[in-house]
Amino acid sequence: MALTAKLEIVNNVAKIALTGRLDASTANQFRELIEQAAAQKVKAAALLLGDLEYMASAGLRILVFARQKMGVAVKIYVVAPQDLVRETIEISGFSQAVILLPAYDATVIEG
């Protein structure tokens, strides 16, 4: 399955929804949205991963890129990742650089 990636900016929060598989062949789509969001100088990024079935190491590299591109002042939320994706993020240790949430919570993310 291919990757579908959508960016929406609401209340100075970049919402990036990913559906499908994030791997080397699809990672550039995600990277482009991160660059667009960073250019808007958002205060937070919410990565909506409930429909992301798989994330390869290329996807992790884009998460690292997002952390670097957006800067430490921007909070990055990983929202509702499926178990396989969450485990990939946790095993890599990247869970220390983002905030994992079971669902989108506007009071936390947009607050």
Biopython code that builds the backbone (N, CA, C, O; Angstrom):
import numpy as np
from Bio.PDB.StructureBuilder import StructureBuilder

atoms = [
    (1, "MET", "N", (0.846, -1.183, 0.000)),
    (1, "MET", "CA", (0.000, 0.000, 0.000)),
    (1, "MET", "C", (0.886, 1.239, 0.000)),
    (1, "MET", "O", (1.909, 1.269, 0.683)),
    (2, "ALA", "N", (0.511, 2.234, -0.741)),
    (2, "ALA", "CA", (1.240, 3.493, -0.819)),
    (2, "ALA", "C", (0.968, 4.338, 0.426)),
    (2, "ALA", "O", (0.193, 3.957, 1.304)),
    (3, "LEU", "N", (1.616, 5.471, 0.472)),
    (3, "LEU", "CA", (1.426, 6.402, 1.576)),
    (3, "LEU", "C", (0.537, 7.553, 1.122)),
    (3, "LEU", "O", (0.713, 8.100, 0.034)),
    (4, "THR", "N", (-0.404, 7.904, 1.961)),
    (4, "THR", "CA", (-1.177, 9.125, 1.779)),
    (4, "THR", "C", (-0.788, 10.034, 2.925)),
    (4, "THR", "O", (-0.839, 9.633, 4.087)),
    (5, "ALA", "N", (-0.400, 11.257, 2.603)),
    (5, "ALA", "CA", (0.061, 12.201, 3.620)),
    (5, "ALA", "C", (-0.654, 13.533, 3.405)),
    (5, "ALA", "O", (-0.675, 14.069, 2.297)),
    (6, "LYS", "N", (-1.235, 14.055, 4.478)),
    (6, "LYS", "CA", (-1.977, 15.320, 4.396)),
    (6, "LYS", "C", (-1.539, 16.242, 5.513)),
    (6, "LYS", "O", (-1.324, 15.808, 6.645)),
    (7, "LEU", "N", (-1.408, 17.524, 5.187)),
    (7, "LEU", "CA", (-1.041, 18.544, 6.160)),
    (7, "LEU", "C", (-2.174, 19.551, 6.291)),
    (7, "LEU", "O", (-2.735, 20.018, 5.300)),
    (8, "GLU", "N", (-2.493, 19.871, 7.533)),
    (8, "GLU", "CA", (-3.471, 20.903, 7.841)),
    (8, "GLU", "C", (-2.914, 21.684, 9.023)),
    (8, "GLU", "O", (-2.428, 21.095, 9.989)),
    (9, "ILE", "N", (-2.986, 23.003, 8.947)),
    (9, "ILE", "CA", (-2.518, 23.818, 10.072)),
    (9, "ILE", "C", (-3.726, 24.482, 10.718)),
    (9, "ILE", "O", (-4.447, 25.253, 10.084)),
    (10, "VAL", "N", (-3.932, 24.162, 12.008)),
    (10, "VAL", "CA", (-5.063, 24.661, 12.774)),
    (10, "VAL", "C", (-4.536, 25.175, 14.110)),
    (10, "VAL", "O", (-3.812, 24.466, 14.809)),
    (11, "ASN", "N", (-4.898, 26.405, 14.464)),
    (11, "ASN", "CA", (-4.479, 27.002, 15.739)),
    (11, "ASN", "C", (-2.967, 26.919, 15.943)),
    (11, "ASN", "O", (-2.489, 26.642, 17.043)),
    (12, "ASN", "N", (-2.222, 27.166, 14.857)),
    (12, "ASN", "CA", (-0.755, 27.163, 14.895)),
    (12, "ASN", "C", (-0.172, 25.784, 15.206)),
    (12, "ASN", "O", (0.952, 25.669, 15.694)),
    (13, "VAL", "N", (-0.954, 24.739, 14.917)),
    (13, "VAL", "CA", (-0.514, 23.350, 15.075)),
    (13, "VAL", "C", (-0.560, 22.678, 13.709)),
    (13, "VAL", "O", (-1.583, 22.710, 13.025)),
    (14, "ALA", "N", (0.550, 22.072, 13.321)),
    (14, "ALA", "CA", (0.586, 21.310, 12.071)),
    (14, "ALA", "C", (0.053, 19.916, 12.348)),
    (14, "ALA", "O", (0.618, 19.173, 13.151)),
    (15, "LYS", "N", (-1.032, 19.566, 11.685)),
    (15, "LYS", "CA", (-1.588, 18.217, 11.791)),
    (15, "LYS", "C", (-1.194, 17.480, 10.517)),
    (15, "LYS", "O", (-1.595, 17.853, 9.415)),
    (16, "ILE", "N", (-0.409, 16.438, 10.691)),
    (16, "ILE", "CA", (0.033, 15.639, 9.553)),
    (16, "ILE", "C", (-0.539, 14.238, 9.720)),
    (16, "ILE", "O", (-0.178, 13.513, 10.647)),
    (17, "ALA", "N", (-1.436, 13.868, 8.811)),
    (17, "ALA", "CA", (-2.072, 12.557, 8.849)),
    (17, "ALA", "C", (-1.399, 11.648, 7.829)),
    (17, "ALA", "O", (-1.290, 11.986, 6.651)),
    (18, "LEU", "N", (-0.953, 10.497, 8.299)),
    (18, "LEU", "CA", (-0.307, 9.516, 7.431)),
    (18, "LEU", "C", (-1.143, 8.246, 7.393)),
    (18, "LEU", "O", (-1.593, 7.750, 8.426)),
    (19, "THR", "N", (-1.343, 7.731, 6.192)),
    (19, "THR", "CA", (-2.097, 6.500, 5.979)),
    (19, "THR", "C", (-1.288, 5.588, 5.070)),
    (19, "THR", "O", (-0.742, 6.040, 4.064)),
    (20, "GLY", "N", (-1.208, 4.319, 5.413)),
    (20, "GLY", "CA", (-0.517, 3.358, 4.562)),
    (20, "GLY", "C", (0.813, 2.925, 5.133)),
    (20, "GLY", "O", (0.909, 2.554, 6.303)),
    (21, "ARG", "N", (1.858, 2.974, 4.286)),
    (21, "ARG", "CA", (3.183, 2.488, 4.667)),
    (21, "ARG", "C", (4.215, 3.586, 4.447)),
    (21, "ARG", "O", (4.284, 4.189, 3.376)),
    (22, "LEU", "N", (5.008, 3.832, 5.472)),
    (22, "LEU", "CA", (6.071, 4.828, 5.400)),
    (22, "LEU", "C", (7.405, 4.097, 5.304)),
    (22, "LEU", "O", (7.885, 3.516, 6.277)),
    (23, "ASP", "N", (7.990, 4.138, 4.118)),
    (23, "ASP", "CA", (9.268, 3.464, 3.897)),
    (23, "ASP", "C", (10.127, 4.329, 2.983)),
    (23, "ASP", "O", (9.790, 5.487, 2.735)),
    (24, "ALA", "N", (11.220, 3.791, 2.483)),
    (24, "ALA", "CA", (12.153, 4.571, 1.675)),
    (24, "ALA", "C", (11.498, 5.138, 0.416)),
    (24, "ALA", "O", (11.853, 6.230, -0.027)),
    (25, "SER", "N", (10.560, 4.416, -0.152)),
    (25, "SER", "CA", (9.933, 4.879, -1.394)),
    (25, "SER", "C", (8.886, 5.969, -1.164)),
    (25, "SER", "O", (8.483, 6.637, -2.116)),
    (26, "THR", "N", (8.439, 6.162, 0.077)),
    (26, "THR", "CA", (7.384, 7.140, 0.357)),
    (26, "THR", "C", (7.822, 8.236, 1.335)),
    (26, "THR", "O", (7.068, 9.178, 1.577)),
    (27, "ALA", "N", (9.003, 8.129, 1.886)),
    (27, "ALA", "CA", (9.450, 9.048, 2.938)),
    (27, "ALA", "C", (9.517, 10.499, 2.477)),
    (27, "ALA", "O", (9.300, 11.403, 3.284)),
    (28, "ASN", "N", (9.812, 10.747, 1.205)),
    (28, "ASN", "CA", (9.911, 12.128, 0.733)),
    (28, "ASN", "C", (8.588, 12.881, 0.841)),
    (28, "ASN", "O", (8.588, 14.092, 1.062)),
    (29, "GLN", "N", (7.463, 12.187, 0.690)),
    (29, "GLN", "CA", (6.163, 12.834, 0.871)),
    (29, "GLN", "C", (6.051, 13.406, 2.283)),
    (29, "GLN", "O", (5.631, 14.547, 2.473)),
    (30, "PHE", "N", (6.428, 12.607, 3.251)),
    (30, "PHE", "CA", (6.386, 13.023, 4.653)),
    (30, "PHE", "C", (7.365, 14.170, 4.889)),
    (30, "PHE", "O", (7.028, 15.145, 5.560)),
    (31, "ARG", "N", (8.564, 14.057, 4.347)),
    (31, "ARG", "CA", (9.584, 15.095, 4.512)),
    (31, "ARG", "C", (9.099, 16.441, 3.969)),
    (31, "ARG", "O", (9.306, 17.475, 4.603)),
    (32, "GLU", "N", (8.461, 16.432, 2.810)),
    (32, "GLU", "CA", (7.951, 17.674, 2.220)),
    (32, "GLU", "C", (6.936, 18.350, 3.137)),
    (32, "GLU", "O", (6.947, 19.572, 3.280)),
    (33, "LEU", "N", (6.063, 17.564, 3.757)),
    (33, "LEU", "CA", (5.071, 18.145, 4.668)),
    (33, "LEU", "C", (5.731, 18.703, 5.921)),
    (33, "LEU", "O", (5.298, 19.731, 6.442)),
    (34, "ILE", "N", (6.772, 18.037, 6.411)),
    (34, "ILE", "CA", (7.513, 18.550, 7.564)),
    (34, "ILE", "C", (8.137, 19.895, 7.208)),
    (34, "ILE", "O", (8.080, 20.832, 8.003)),
    (35, "GLU", "N", (8.727, 19.998, 6.030)),
    (35, "GLU", "CA", (9.338, 21.253, 5.597)),
    (35, "GLU", "C", (8.304, 22.369, 5.485)),
    (35, "GLU", "O", (8.566, 23.503, 5.885)),
    (36, "GLN", "N", (7.124, 22.048, 4.938)),
    (36, "GLN", "CA", (6.051, 23.041, 4.841)),
    (36, "GLN", "C", (5.604, 23.509, 6.221)),
    (36, "GLN", "O", (5.407, 24.703, 6.446)),
    (37, "ALA", "N", (5.447, 22.571, 7.130)),
    (37, "ALA", "CA", (5.016, 22.908, 8.492)),
    (37, "ALA", "C", (6.066, 23.753, 9.197)),
    (37, "ALA", "O", (5.726, 24.731, 9.863)),
    (38, "ALA", "N", (7.327, 23.393, 9.061)),
    (38, "ALA", "CA", (8.406, 24.149, 9.704)),
    (38, "ALA", "C", (8.471, 25.573, 9.155)),
    (38, "ALA", "O", (8.760, 26.508, 9.902)),
    (39, "ALA", "N", (8.211, 25.744, 7.883)),
    (39, "ALA", "CA", (8.234, 27.072, 7.270)),
    (39, "ALA", "C", (7.139, 27.974, 7.839)),
    (39, "ALA", "O", (7.262, 29.198, 7.811)),
    (40, "GLN", "N", (6.072, 27.366, 8.353)),
    (40, "GLN", "CA", (4.967, 28.127, 8.950)),
    (40, "GLN", "C", (5.234, 28.504, 10.405)),
    (40, "GLN", "O", (4.433, 29.200, 11.030)),
    (41, "LYS", "N", (6.356, 28.043, 10.935)),
    (41, "LYS", "CA", (6.747, 28.345, 12.324)),
    (41, "LYS", "C", (5.647, 27.978, 13.319)),
    (41, "LYS", "O", (5.266, 28.783, 14.169)),
    (42, "VAL", "N", (5.147, 26.748, 13.197)),
    (42, "VAL", "CA", (4.090, 26.272, 14.088)),
    (42, "VAL", "C", (4.636, 26.069, 15.503)),
    (42, "VAL", "O", (5.842, 25.921, 15.699)),
    (43, "LYS", "N", (3.733, 26.065, 16.479)),
    (43, "LYS", "CA", (4.143, 25.851, 17.870)),
    (43, "LYS", "C", (4.182, 24.370, 18.236)),
    (43, "LYS", "O", (4.823, 23.975, 19.210)),
    (44, "ALA", "N", (3.477, 23.548, 17.431)),
    (44, "ALA", "CA", (3.444, 22.104, 17.688)),
    (44, "ALA", "C", (3.130, 21.372, 16.394)),
    (44, "ALA", "O", (2.593, 21.938, 15.441)),
    (45, "ALA", "N", (3.483, 20.093, 16.394)),
    (45, "ALA", "CA", (3.144, 19.227, 15.272)),
    (45, "ALA", "C", (2.478, 17.980, 15.833)),
    (45, "ALA", "O", (2.987, 17.352, 16.762)),
    (46, "ALA", "N", (1.342, 17.633, 15.261)),
    (46, "ALA", "CA", (0.625, 16.420, 15.661)),
    (46, "ALA", "C", (0.686, 15.449, 14.492)),
    (46, "ALA", "O", (0.108, 15.695, 13.433)),
    (47, "LEU", "N", (1.385, 14.355, 14.695)),
    (47, "LEU", "CA", (1.504, 13.327, 13.673)),
    (47, "LEU", "C", (0.414, 12.302, 13.928)),
    (47, "LEU", "O", (0.490, 11.526, 14.881)),
    (48, "LEU", "N", (-0.591, 12.302, 13.082)),
    (48, "LEU", "CA", (-1.759, 11.446, 13.249)),
    (48, "LEU", "C", (-1.468, 10.119, 12.552)),
    (48, "LEU", "O", (-1.570, 10.019, 11.329)),
    (49, "LEU", "N", (-1.106, 9.108, 13.329)),
    (49, "LEU", "CA", (-0.599, 7.857, 12.783)),
    (49, "LEU", "C", (-1.534, 6.671, 12.962)),
    (49, "LEU", "O", (-1.109, 5.529, 12.787)),
    (50, "GLY", "N", (-2.770, 6.904, 13.299)),
    (50, "GLY", "CA", (-3.719, 5.809, 13.515)),
    (50, "GLY", "C", (-3.917, 4.922, 12.307)),
    (50, "GLY", "O", (-4.236, 3.742, 12.448)),
    (51, "ASP", "N", (-3.730, 5.476, 11.119)),
    (51, "ASP", "CA", (-3.924, 4.700, 9.890)),
    (51, "ASP", "C", (-2.601, 4.342, 9.216)),
    (51, "ASP", "O", (-2.590, 3.859, 8.084)),
    (52, "LEU", "N", (-1.495, 4.578, 9.905)),
    (52, "LEU", "CA", (-0.199, 4.184, 9.368)),
    (52, "LEU", "C", (0.064, 2.746, 9.780)),
    (52, "LEU", "O", (0.159, 2.439, 10.969)),
    (53, "GLU", "N", (0.181, 1.868, 8.796)),
    (53, "GLU", "CA", (0.319, 0.436, 9.064)),
    (53, "GLU", "C", (1.750, 0.013, 9.355)),
    (53, "GLU", "O", (1.978, -0.959, 10.075)),
    (54, "TYR", "N", (2.709, 0.736, 8.801)),
    (54, "TYR", "CA", (4.110, 0.306, 8.880)),
    (54, "TYR", "C", (5.019, 1.521, 8.755)),
    (54, "TYR", "O", (4.748, 2.434, 7.975)),
    (55, "MET", "N", (6.098, 1.524, 9.530)),
    (55, "MET", "CA", (7.102, 2.568, 9.401)),
    (55, "MET", "C", (8.480, 1.922, 9.411)),
    (55, "MET", "O", (8.869, 1.279, 10.386)),
    (56, "ALA", "N", (9.202, 2.097, 8.335)),
    (56, "ALA", "CA", (10.561, 1.577, 8.211)),
    (56, "ALA", "C", (11.547, 2.599, 8.774)),
    (56, "ALA", "O", (11.154, 3.672, 9.232)),
    (57, "SER", "N", (12.828, 2.252, 8.732)),
    (57, "SER", "CA", (13.860, 3.154, 9.249)),
    (57, "SER", "C", (13.870, 4.488, 8.513)),
    (57, "SER", "O", (14.262, 5.501, 9.092)),
    (58, "ALA", "N", (13.453, 4.512, 7.266)),
    (58, "ALA", "CA", (13.368, 5.773, 6.523)),
    (58, "ALA", "C", (12.361, 6.714, 7.188)),
    (58, "ALA", "O", (12.567, 7.927, 7.209)),
    (59, "GLY", "N", (11.293, 6.168, 7.722)),
    (59, "GLY", "CA", (10.314, 6.974, 8.449)),
    (59, "GLY", "C", (10.889, 7.527, 9.732)),
    (59, "GLY", "O", (10.619, 8.673, 10.091)),
    (60, "LEU", "N", (11.680, 6.728, 10.429)),
    (60, "LEU", "CA", (12.343, 7.207, 11.639)),
    (60, "LEU", "C", (13.303, 8.348, 11.315)),
    (60, "LEU", "O", (13.412, 9.307, 12.079)),
    (61, "ARG", "N", (13.995, 8.242, 10.185)),
    (61, "ARG", "CA", (14.905, 9.325, 9.787)),
    (61, "ARG", "C", (14.146, 10.623, 9.564)),
    (61, "ARG", "O", (14.653, 11.700, 9.880)),
    (62, "ILE", "N", (12.941, 10.533, 9.025)),
    (62, "ILE", "CA", (12.140, 11.741, 8.818)),
    (62, "ILE", "C", (11.655, 12.287, 10.161)),
    (62, "ILE", "O", (11.537, 13.503, 10.314)),
    (63, "LEU", "N", (11.376, 11.437, 11.120)),
    (63, "LEU", "CA", (11.026, 11.927, 12.461)),
    (63, "LEU", "C", (12.199, 12.680, 13.080)),
    (63, "LEU", "O", (12.010, 13.725, 13.703)),
    (64, "VAL", "N", (13.395, 12.156, 12.911)),
    (64, "VAL", "CA", (14.595, 12.846, 13.404)),
    (64, "VAL", "C", (14.749, 14.176, 12.677)),
    (64, "VAL", "O", (15.062, 15.194, 13.295)),
    (65, "PHE", "N", (14.530, 14.166, 11.366)),
    (65, "PHE", "CA", (14.592, 15.391, 10.575)),
    (65, "PHE", "C", (13.570, 16.409, 11.096)),
    (65, "PHE", "O", (13.880, 17.594, 11.218)),
    (66, "ALA", "N", (12.360, 15.946, 11.402)),
    (66, "ALA", "CA", (11.314, 16.835, 11.916)),
    (66, "ALA", "C", (11.761, 17.488, 13.221)),
    (66, "ALA", "O", (11.582, 18.691, 13.414)),
    (67, "ARG", "N", (12.338, 16.697, 14.104)),
    (67, "ARG", "CA", (12.808, 17.228, 15.380)),
    (67, "ARG", "C", (13.861, 18.312, 15.142)),
    (67, "ARG", "O", (13.832, 19.358, 15.790)),
    (68, "GLN", "N", (14.785, 18.066, 14.222)),
    (68, "GLN", "CA", (15.848, 19.023, 13.925)),
    (68, "GLN", "C", (15.315, 20.254, 13.202)),
    (68, "GLN", "O", (15.684, 21.378, 13.543)),
    (69, "LYS", "N", (14.464, 20.060, 12.221)),
    (69, "LYS", "CA", (13.952, 21.146, 11.386)),
    (69, "LYS", "C", (13.047, 22.084, 12.171)),
    (69, "LYS", "O", (13.096, 23.299, 11.979)),
    (70, "MET", "N", (12.228, 21.534, 13.048)),
    (70, "MET", "CA", (11.279, 22.352, 13.788)),
    (70, "MET", "C", (11.897, 22.988, 15.023)),
    (70, "MET", "O", (11.407, 24.009, 15.504)),
    (71, "GLY", "N", (12.952, 22.403, 15.533)),
    (71, "GLY", "CA", (13.598, 22.961, 16.716)),
    (71, "GLY", "C", (13.021, 22.417, 18.002)),
    (71, "GLY", "O", (11.929, 21.850, 18.024)),
    (72, "VAL", "N", (13.765, 22.598, 19.066)),
    (72, "VAL", "CA", (13.377, 22.013, 20.356)),
    (72, "VAL", "C", (12.171, 22.695, 20.992)),
    (72, "VAL", "O", (11.514, 22.104, 21.848)),
    (73, "ALA", "N", (11.870, 23.920, 20.593)),
    (73, "ALA", "CA", (10.728, 24.626, 21.181)),
    (73, "ALA", "C", (9.392, 24.087, 20.669)),
    (73, "ALA", "O", (8.359, 24.287, 21.308)),
    (74, "VAL", "N", (9.406, 23.415, 19.537)),
    (74, "VAL", "CA", (8.180, 22.866, 18.947)),
    (74, "VAL", "C", (7.946, 21.468, 19.501)),
    (74, "VAL", "O", (8.799, 20.588, 19.387)),
    (75, "LYS", "N", (6.788, 21.281, 20.096)),
    (75, "LYS", "CA", (6.440, 19.952, 20.609)),
    (75, "LYS", "C", (5.924, 19.098, 19.457)),
    (75, "LYS", "O", (5.130, 19.555, 18.634)),
    (76, "ILE", "N", (6.387, 17.852, 19.414)),
    (76, "ILE", "CA", (5.933, 16.913, 18.401)),
    (76, "ILE", "C", (5.158, 15.796, 19.102)),
    (76, "ILE", "O", (5.686, 15.082, 19.955)),
    (77, "TYR", "N", (3.898, 15.674, 18.716)),
    (77, "TYR", "CA", (3.018, 14.663, 19.286)),
    (77, "TYR", "C", (2.821, 13.541, 18.266)),
    (77, "TYR", "O", (2.519, 13.800, 17.101)),
    (78, "VAL", "N", (2.991, 12.317, 18.703)),
    (78, "VAL", "CA", (2.687, 11.146, 17.884)),
    (78, "VAL", "C", (1.360, 10.620, 18.406)),
    (78, "VAL", "O", (1.267, 10.133, 19.533)),
    (79, "VAL", "N", (0.335, 10.727, 17.570)),
    (79, "VAL", "CA", (-1.031, 10.482, 18.016)),
    (79, "VAL", "C", (-1.564, 9.154, 17.477)),
    (79, "VAL", "O", (-1.580, 8.914, 16.270)),
    (80, "ALA", "N", (-1.993, 8.313, 18.388)),
    (80, "ALA", "CA", (-2.687, 7.056, 18.109)),
    (80, "ALA", "C", (-1.937, 6.119, 17.167)),
    (80, "ALA", "O", (-2.538, 5.570, 16.243)),
    (81, "PRO", "N", (-0.634, 5.926, 17.383)),
    (81, "PRO", "CA", (0.064, 5.006, 16.488)),
    (81, "PRO", "C", (-0.394, 3.565, 16.719)),
    (81, "PRO", "O", (-0.674, 3.160, 17.846)),
    (82, "GLN", "N", (-0.462, 2.805, 15.628)),
    (82, "GLN", "CA", (-0.743, 1.387, 15.752)),
    (82, "GLN", "C", (0.422, 0.739, 16.491)),
    (82, "GLN", "O", (1.514, 1.304, 16.540)),
    (83, "ASP", "N", (0.200, -0.431, 17.061)),
    (83, "ASP", "CA", (1.206, -1.086, 17.890)),
    (83, "ASP", "C", (2.557, -1.247, 17.200)),
    (83, "ASP", "O", (3.595, -0.974, 17.803)),
    (84, "LEU", "N", (2.553, -1.685, 15.954)),
    (84, "LEU", "CA", (3.809, -1.909, 15.237)),
    (84, "LEU", "C", (4.599, -0.607, 15.067)),
    (84, "LEU", "O", (5.820, -0.593, 15.221)),
    (85, "VAL", "N", (3.907, 0.467, 14.754)),
    (85, "VAL", "CA", (4.560, 1.766, 14.581)),
    (85, "VAL", "C", (5.052, 2.292, 15.929)),
    (85, "VAL", "O", (6.173, 2.790, 16.028)),
    (86, "ARG", "N", (4.221, 2.184, 16.961)),
    (86, "ARG", "CA", (4.615, 2.638, 18.298)),
    (86, "ARG", "C", (5.848, 1.880, 18.776)),
    (86, "ARG", "O", (6.772, 2.478, 19.326)),
    (87, "GLU", "N", (5.864, 0.573, 18.568)),
    (87, "GLU", "CA", (7.013, -0.232, 18.985)),
    (87, "GLU", "C", (8.282, 0.188, 18.248)),
    (87, "GLU", "O", (9.360, 0.225, 18.841)),
    (88, "THR", "N", (8.163, 0.498, 16.977)),
    (88, "THR", "CA", (9.319, 0.963, 16.198)),
    (88, "THR", "C", (9.872, 2.254, 16.797)),
    (88, "THR", "O", (11.084, 2.410, 16.942)),
    (89, "ILE", "N", (8.986, 3.166, 17.140)),
    (89, "ILE", "CA", (9.401, 4.440, 17.733)),
    (89, "ILE", "C", (10.031, 4.212, 19.106)),
    (89, "ILE", "O", (11.041, 4.835, 19.432)),
    (90, "GLU", "N", (9.453, 3.337, 19.901)),
    (90, "GLU", "CA", (9.978, 3.075, 21.244)),
    (90, "GLU", "C", (11.311, 2.333, 21.206)),
    (90, "GLU", "O", (12.239, 2.693, 21.930)),
    (91, "ILE", "N", (11.416, 1.305, 20.371)),
    (91, "ILE", "CA", (12.659, 0.522, 20.291)),
    (91, "ILE", "C", (13.825, 1.383, 19.823)),
    (91, "ILE", "O", (14.959, 1.210, 20.269)),
    (92, "SER", "N", (13.531, 2.315, 18.915)),
    (92, "SER", "CA", (14.591, 3.195, 18.400)),
    (92, "SER", "C", (15.045, 4.210, 19.444)),
    (92, "SER", "O", (16.109, 4.813, 19.307)),
    (93, "GLY", "N", (14.237, 4.398, 20.489)),
    (93, "GLY", "CA", (14.547, 5.400, 21.499)),
    (93, "GLY", "C", (14.012, 6.778, 21.158)),
    (93, "GLY", "O", (14.159, 7.717, 21.940)),
    (94, "PHE", "N", (13.388, 6.905, 19.988)),
    (94, "PHE", "CA", (12.886, 8.215, 19.578)),
    (94, "PHE", "C", (11.680, 8.650, 20.399)),
    (94, "PHE", "O", (11.280, 9.813, 20.347)),
    (95, "SER", "N", (11.103, 7.732, 21.150)),
    (95, "SER", "CA", (9.967, 8.093, 22.002)),
    (95, "SER", "C", (10.379, 9.114, 23.069)),
    (95, "SER", "O", (9.521, 9.758, 23.672)),
    (96, "GLN", "N", (11.681, 9.262, 23.301)),
    (96, "GLN", "CA", (12.176, 10.258, 24.250)),
    (96, "GLN", "C", (12.129, 11.672, 23.678)),
    (96, "GLN", "O", (12.196, 12.647, 24.426)),
    (97, "ALA", "N", (12.012, 11.786, 22.333)),
    (97, "ALA", "CA", (12.051, 13.090, 21.671)),
    (97, "ALA", "C", (10.671, 13.586, 21.249)),
    (97, "ALA", "O", (10.532, 14.707, 20.758)),
    (98, "VAL", "N", (9.649, 12.749, 21.441)),
    (98, "VAL", "CA", (8.287, 13.113, 21.074)),
    (98, "VAL", "C", (7.358, 12.796, 22.241)),
    (98, "VAL", "O", (7.761, 12.194, 23.236)),
    (99, "ILE", "N", (6.114, 13.215, 22.093)),
    (99, "ILE", "CA", (5.098, 12.912, 23.103)),
    (99, "ILE", "C", (4.092, 11.958, 22.463)),
    (99, "ILE", "O", (3.427, 12.313, 21.489)),
    (100, "LEU", "N", (3.983, 10.760, 23.005)),
    (100, "LEU", "CA", (3.039, 9.769, 22.493)),
    (100, "LEU", "C", (1.683, 9.971, 23.162)),
    (100, "LEU", "O", (1.591, 10.051, 24.386)),
    (101, "LEU", "N", (0.634, 10.053, 22.347)),
    (101, "LEU", "CA", (-0.728, 10.205, 22.861)),
    (101, "LEU", "C", (-1.628, 9.137, 22.251)),
    (101, "LEU", "O", (-1.479, 8.806, 21.075)),
    (102, "PRO", "N", (-2.562, 8.593, 23.033)),
    (102, "PRO", "CA", (-3.462, 7.568, 22.508)),
    (102, "PRO", "C", (-4.532, 8.127, 21.560)),
    (102, "PRO", "O", (-5.102, 7.384, 20.761)),
    (103, "ALA", "N", (-4.804, 9.442, 21.649)),
    (103, "ALA", "CA", (-5.816, 10.081, 20.804)),
    (103, "ALA", "C", (-5.508, 11.571, 20.726)),
    (103, "ALA", "O", (-4.771, 12.106, 21.554)),
    (104, "TYR", "N", (-6.073, 12.230, 19.731)),
    (104, "TYR", "CA", (-5.877, 13.675, 19.610)),
    (104, "TYR", "C", (-6.630, 14.367, 20.741)),
    (104, "TYR", "O", (-7.825, 14.140, 20.930)),
    (105, "ASP", "N", (-5.938, 15.197, 21.478)),
    (105, "ASP", "CA", (-6.524, 15.936, 22.593)),
    (105, "ASP", "C", (-6.199, 17.419, 22.377)),
    (105, "ASP", "O", (-5.081, 17.859, 22.644)),
    (106, "ALA", "N", (-7.174, 18.174, 21.899)),
    (106, "ALA", "CA", (-6.943, 19.580, 21.578)),
    (106, "ALA", "C", (-6.509, 20.385, 22.798)),
    (106, "ALA", "O", (-5.735, 21.333, 22.659)),
    (107, "THR", "N", (-6.982, 20.035, 23.977)),
    (107, "THR", "CA", (-6.584, 20.798, 25.159)),
    (107, "THR", "C", (-5.106, 20.640, 25.455)),
    (107, "THR", "O", (-4.473, 21.563, 25.967)),
    (108, "VAL", "N", (-4.556, 19.495, 25.142)),
    (108, "VAL", "CA", (-3.128, 19.251, 25.350)),
    (108, "VAL", "C", (-2.301, 19.827, 24.207)),
    (108, "VAL", "O", (-1.319, 20.531, 24.443)),
    (109, "ILE", "N", (-2.692, 19.533, 22.981)),
    (109, "ILE", "CA", (-1.892, 19.886, 21.814)),
    (109, "ILE", "C", (-2.046, 21.353, 21.433)),
    (109, "ILE", "O", (-1.051, 22.019, 21.148)),
    (110, "GLU", "N", (-3.244, 21.857, 21.424)),
    (110, "GLU", "CA", (-3.490, 23.232, 20.999)),
    (110, "GLU", "C", (-3.464, 24.233, 22.138)),
    (110, "GLU", "O", (-3.368, 25.441, 21.923)),
    (111, "GLY", "N", (-3.554, 23.705, 23.371)),
    (111, "GLY", "CA", (-3.642, 24.540, 24.560)),
    (111, "GLY", "C", (-2.519, 25.440, 24.724)),
    (111, "GLY", "O", (-2.473, 26.200, 25.691)),
]
sb = StructureBuilder()
sb.init_structure("model")
sb.init_model(0)
sb.init_chain("A")
sb.init_seg("    ")
for serial, (resi, resn, name, xyz) in enumerate(atoms, 1):
    if name == "N":
        sb.init_residue(resn, " ", resi, " ")
    sb.init_atom(name, np.array(xyz, "f"), 0.0, 1.0, " ", f" {name:<3s}", serial, name[0])
structure = sb.get_structure()
